[in-house]
Amino acid sequence: MGEGGEKTLEELFRRLEEIVKNLESGSIPLQQALDEFEEGISIAKNISSLLEKAQKKVELLMKEKEDLIRSEPFKFFGEGGDRED
């Protein structure tokens, strides 16, 4: 378990994989499938949140260390890119 009794990212992924296997098997009762699907959605949201927090922390640490990191929207060629065709 992580801080404050929260599950770690790895534990969340393992549980999500378990839920997916259960649902794909088709051998669980409908109500259990619905309950597990709902739990899976909740876990996926938690995973997304944890990954976003981790990304922001890495960006902040890199910016503090190097002061070189900056986020810009990706530009495809022909949308203000430098390459001429």
C-alpha positions in Angstrom: 0.0 0.0 0.0 1.1 3.6 -0.6 0.8 6.6 1.6 -2.2 6.8 3.9 -3.3 3.2 3.0 -3.8 4.1 -0.7 -3.0 1.5 -3.2 0.1 1.9 -5.3 -0.1 2.4 -9.1 1.2 -1.2 -9.5 -1.5 -2.5 -7.2 -4.2 -0.6 -9.1 -2.9 -2.0 -12.5 -3.0 -5.5 -11.1 -6.5 -5.2 -9.9 -7.6 -3.6 -13.2 -6.0 -6.5 -15.1 -7.9 -8.9 -12.8 -11.2 -7.2 -13.5 -10.6 -7.3 -17.2 -9.8 -11.0 -17.1 -13.0 -11.6 -15.1 -15.1 -9.6 -17.5 -13.6 -11.2 -20.6 -14.1 -14.7 -19.3 -17.9 -14.1 -19.4 -18.3 -16.6 -16.5 -19.3 -14.2 -13.8 -22.9 -13.3 -13.0 -24.3 -10.1 -14.5 -24.5 -8.2 -11.2 -20.9 -9.1 -10.4 -19.8 -8.0 -13.9 -21.5 -4.6 -13.4 -20.0 -4.1 -10.0 -16.5 -5.0 -11.3 -17.0 -2.8 -14.4 -17.9 0.1 -12.1 -14.8 -0.6 -10.0 -12.7 -0.8 -13.1 -13.8 2.6 -14.2 -13.0 4.1 -10.8 -9.6 2.4 -10.8 -8.9 3.8 -14.4 -9.7 7.3 -13.2 -7.4 6.9 -10.2 -4.6 5.6 -12.4 -5.0 8.6 -14.7 -4.9 11.0 -11.8 -1.8 9.4 -10.4 0.0 9.5 -13.8 -1.0 13.2 -14.3 0.4 14.1 -10.8 3.6 12.2 -11.6 4.0 13.9 -14.9 3.5 17.4 -13.3 6.0 16.5 -10.6 8.6 15.4 -13.1 8.1 18.6 -15.2 8.4 20.7 -12.1 11.6 19.0 -11.0 13.1 19.2 -14.4 12.2 22.9 -14.7 13.7 23.6 -11.3 16.8 21.7 -12.1 17.5 22.9 -15.6 15.0 25.7 -16.1 14.8 24.5 -19.8 11.6 22.6 -19.9 8.6 24.2 -21.5 5.4 22.9 -22.9 4.3 23.8 -26.4 1.6 22.5 -28.6 2.9 20.1 -31.2 2.9 21.7 -34.7 2.6 19.5 -37.8 4.4 20.5 -40.9 2.3 23.0 -42.8 0.8 24.4 -39.6 3.5 26.9 -38.9 6.4 24.4 -38.9 9.7 25.4 -40.3 10.0 22.8 -43.0 9.2 23.8 -46.6 8.0 21.1 -49.0 
